[in-house]
């Protein structure tokens, strides 16, 4: 998609977030599954709400005018 739209001046990037502690996921972390997942993360923590904000702001047109076709993983090392 990025290649097809680049000639039209449209940037296409992807953001792959890790687990984020939210109101929706809060109860999961108190279960055996959640405790096991948390223990498997190198930093033994879950990202906070707002952790993606800096990257989203970077991807706004002026900040990332020369970036397209890139996928950013923001997961606090959860997939290491």
N, C-alpha and C positions, 0 to 999 in steps of 0.2 A: 504494500500500500504506500509506503514511504517513497519508493522509487516512482510509482505512478503519479504521485501528487507533487513531487519535488519541482518539476518543471512549471507547476502552477503557483509555486511559492508557498505551498502548504506543508508545514512540518508535521511529521507523524512520529511520535515517540510513545514508549510504553512504560508504565510504572507497575512493578510487581511488589506489592506490600507483603510483609510478614504478618504474624499475629499481632493484633492491637487490642489492648484491654479497653473494652467499651461496655456500656450498660448491657448490650446484647450478649457479649461473651463472658461477662464477669463470673457467672455461676459455673461455667465450664472449668475454670482453673481450680476450683475446689473439689473436683471429682478425681478419681484415680487416673483417668485418662489425661486430664489437664495437668496434674502433678507430674505424670510421666513425661508429657511433652515439654513442660517447663524444665525438667531435669535434663532433657536432651539438648537444650540450647546452650551454646558455649558461655553466654553471659548469665544464664539462669534467670532471665527476666523477660517480660513482655513489653513491647513498645507502648508508649503512652499515646493518648489521643493527641493529635497535632504533630506527631513525628514525621508525617509526610509533607507537612506544610512547606518547609524550606525547598524541597525538591519541586513541588508544584509551582512555587513562586519562581524558581529558576527556569522552569519550562515555559513561563510566560514569554511572549514573543521577543521583547527587547533583550532579555537576559540570555536567551538561548538561540539567537538568530541563526547561528551556524550549526545547530544540532538538529539532525533528523535521522530517523531510522534506527534509533538507539533504544535499548530496553534497560531501565534502571531497576535494580533490586534493592529495595529499602526494607531490610528485615532484621537489623541489629545482629547480624551473624547467625540467624536462626537456621539457615540452610548450609552452614559450613559443615 
